[in-house]
Amino acid sequence: MTHIGASVDFDGTLTCEEDLTIEGKLTGNIHLRDATLTIAQPALLEADIRAARVVVHGTVTGSISAGQRIELAPSAKVTGDLSAIQVVIAEGAQFNGRVDMGRRTIAAKVAQYKAANA
């Protein structure tokens, strides 16, 4: 598992093939292949996110697409669209956007991502 601490300020595209926890600030894009992204409570992300599973405790501005599951914890603040087979929004989470849980839409997005990165 990889950990990005609270003092890190990253700008760009982050690609990873293992579980990742982010506590710092990130602007850009995040792509995790078959792994879980955990966005800790102090984290501030302005990014489009693609991962197998995403758990949000912090703040995200941007779209989140997961092949399996997106979970917004009570401390989460998300502005952007969510796309996953399973979406869980805990009581207290702040969310402004659309939710797409259609298997065909998600499969099309995964195929498009794989084709672009082949």
N, C-alpha and C positions, 0 to 999 in steps of 0.2 A: 504494500500500500504506500502511496506517495502522499506527502503532506505539504501544503503550501501555507506557511505561517502568516500571521496577522500583519507583519511588517512588510510583506511582499506586495509590490505594485507592478502588475504585469500588463503589457499592452501587446496584443498580437493573437496568433492562433496557437492554441495548446492542444496537442494530440497525445493521447496516452492509451496504453493497453492494459492498465491495472487500475484497481480502485484508487480513487483520489479524493482527498479532503482539502477544501479551500477555506482559509480563514481571512485571507487578504483581499486586495482589490484587483479585479481583472476586467479589462476591456478588450473585446474582440470576439473570438470564437473558441468553443471547447468541443472536442470530439474524443469520446472514449469508446473504444470497441469492446463490447461484451464485458463491461465493468460498471461499477457503481460510483457516481459522483455525489459527494456529500458537501453541501454548502453550509458551513458553520454559521452560527449566529452573528459573529462580527463581520462576516464577508459582505462585500459590495461588488456585485457583478453587473456589467453592462455588456451582455454577450448573448449570442445564440448558442444553445447547448444541444448536443446530440450525445446520448449515452444509452446503455441498456436500462439502467435504473438511476433515478435522480431523487435525492432527498434534500429538501430546502429548509434550512433553519434561518438563513440570512435574507439578504435583499437581492433580487434579480430583476433587471430590466432587459427583456429580450425573450425570444421564443425558446421553449424547452420541448424537445422531442425525445421520447424514450421508447425503445423497443418493447419494454415490459411495463415499467411502473414509474409514476411520478408521485411523490409524497410531499405535501406542504405541511410542515409542522406548525404549531400554534404561533411561533415567533416569525414565521415566513412573511415576506412582503414581496409579491411578484406582480409585475406589470408586463404582460405579454401572453402569447397563446401557449397552451399546453396540448401536446399530442402524444398519447400513449394508450395502450390497451387497458391499463388500470390507472386511474387518477384518484388520489385520496387527498382531501382538503380538510385539515383538522379545524375544529372550532377555534376561532381566534386568529387564524391565518388571514392575511389581507391579500386579495387576488383581484386583478382587473384584467380581463382578457377573455378569450374563447377557449373552450375545451373540445378537443376532437378525440373521440375514442373509437373511431371507425377502423377496423382491421385493414381494410383496403387502402385507406389513406396512409396509414402508418407503413404498410408494406411498400407502397409506392415511394414514400419518402426515403425508406431504407435503401431501396433499389437505386433511386436517384443518387443518393450519397455514395453508394458503392461504385456506381458507374463514373462518377466525377472523380473519385479517388483511386481508380484502378490504374 
